[in-house]
């Protein structure tokens, strides 16, 4: 209230146009967004005699804008962050790690056996697997970590504030175990596997593009060895 009132007073005192967006509680208890615009009218002597304005309900406009913004930065199927948000958060995580002398791991995840299920059972079943996988990944990491879907059956995870290599191995094992659990589809249950590639800042790379590239290549190295394996930098573990 104070901010909006200050804008009105500034308009009256300086003649600057007034333009504010703010929330109000409607009589039915719902929250609505309003846009208030105004300007002053002066007499022949240049004295302000009144302020005139318009207040519009822009709740639907705000909702549409928020939806468009959400679609631009989130995967429409799983509702996870997309590649844009993933890279932005990874960049910020690396900056924080540099300042605080911490470590950050980026995990590339590619599902094994997904295409066969998708081809045999259809896209509805495939979508179910992707949504389920996204939720399992979220449940496998800390609330402060980021899970993203970057396309197809590829996911990524950003792990911050890592102290030991054992933490990385533990989370990788947890991710593989969670994904490998059977998924109920229709009258049956199905399993998918996963191949993980992991790169750690600053050991493996000090730039975002290189860190992503190493994680991506590590994932392909793990996939070449079989399924339900992870590859950290240049060392293989099962």
C-alpha positions, 0 to 999 in steps of 0.5 A, a space after each residue: 500500500 505504501 509503495 502504491 501511495 508513494 507512486 501516486 504522490 510522486 505523480 501529483 508532485 512531479 507530474 510523472 506518469 503513474 504506473 503500478 501493478 499490485 495485488 488486492 484481496 477481492 471480497 470473495 477472498 481471492 487474490 487479484 492483480 490490478 494495474 493502476 495508471 494515472 497522470 495529472 491535469 494542470 490549469 493555465 498557471 501550471 498548477 496541478 488541479 487533479 489526478 486522473 487515472 484508470 485501474 484495470 483487473 489484469 489477473 488473466 493477463 498475468 496468468 497468461 504471461 506466467 504460463 508462457 514464461 513457465 513453458 519457456 523454462 520448463 519441460 511441458 511433460 514432466 514440469 522439470 526445468 529445461 536446458 535453459 534453466 539447467 545451464 543457468 543454475 549450473 553456471 550460478 552453482 559453479 560461481 558459488 563453488 568458486 567463491 566458497 571453494 566448494 565442488 559441484 557435480 553435474 550428472 547426465 542421465 540417459 535411460 536404457 530400454 526406454 525406446 523399446 517400451 515407447 515403441 511397443 506400448 506407445 507414447 502414453 506409456 513412454 510419457 508415464 515412464 518419463 514423468 515417473 523417472 523425473 519424480 524418482 530423480 527428485 526423490 533421490 537427491 537433496 532439495 537444494 539440488 536441481 533435476 532437469 529434463 533436457 530432451 527425449 529420455 535425457 535428464 540432468 542433475 546438479 549436485 552442490 556443496 559436495 565434500 567427498 567423492 563418497 557423496 558422489 558415488 552414494 548419490 549415483 548409486 541411489 539414482 540408479 537404484 531408484 530408476 531400476 525399480 519396476 514401473 507399473 504400466 497398465 496390467 504389467 510392470 516394466 523396468 528401464 535402466 540408466 547410464 550416468 555420466 558425471 563431471 565435477 567442478 573444479 577437478 574435471 573442468 572449470 568452464 560450463 561448456 567443458 564440464 557439460 561436455 565431459 559429463 556427456 562423454 562420460 555418460 556415453 562411456 558408461 552406456 558402452 559398458 552396459 546398463 545401470 553403470 556410471 562413469 565419473 570423469 575418466 574412472 569407471 565404477 559400477 
